[in-house]
Amino acid sequence: MRIFLRWLVWASVFVELILPLGIILLYRVFPPLATPLMLLRDTPMQYDFVELEDISPSLVKAVLVSEDQRFCDHTGFDWKQLEIVWEEVVHTGTASRGASTISMQTAKNLFLWPSRSKVRKVLEIPITLMLETLLPKRRILELYLNIAEFGDGIYGAEAAAQNHFNRKAKGLTRGQSARLAAVLPNPLSRNAARPSQNVQKRADKIQGGIRIAPASLWSCL
């Protein structure tokens, strides 16, 4: 029994830590073939990995403004944002926003399942640290923009641009980029091509955020 438990512990360490470590090293050079979410979704998959240079700078900026304004400064976790969310929970019992960084979302999308759970959150921590240690910021963002879900079965900037706007990701306009960034929190109920009033309002706010953002926001790219 003791030998079995020891084997089980080492197998868990391998699956949860060592295996992701090796895969992340591969992702320094090679694109992911698929993610757990892509495999779990019961819908045809649209996914075309492209380099960051082939994604409109407008989309890069829109996603940073929308999803993680301290991306270039933090080491995986936005402690300031976490503190704000914690204060909201303490005083109101709920949080009006999330505190996940792009690095955390990339870790989740690459290795973990989509449903929320304490176990998933715990596993997200070491994988995020591995990503930040082993990959440059530019590569983390490149991975995120290529595997993020922009609609039912639509993954990554290239597939999103072609599906929603019939153009390549490199040719996205500022308005189109802002609408794509605006659907990221809930891509299954929001549509960038036919935005609701709330989505358009969020997109306009993102464009305004880009105009006033300091250059340091994208200094690591």
Summary of the structure (lengths in Angstrom):
residues: 221
radius of gyration: 18.0
end to end distance: 51.5
largest distance: 62.6
contacts: 685
relative contact order: 0.17
helix: 63%
strand: 3%
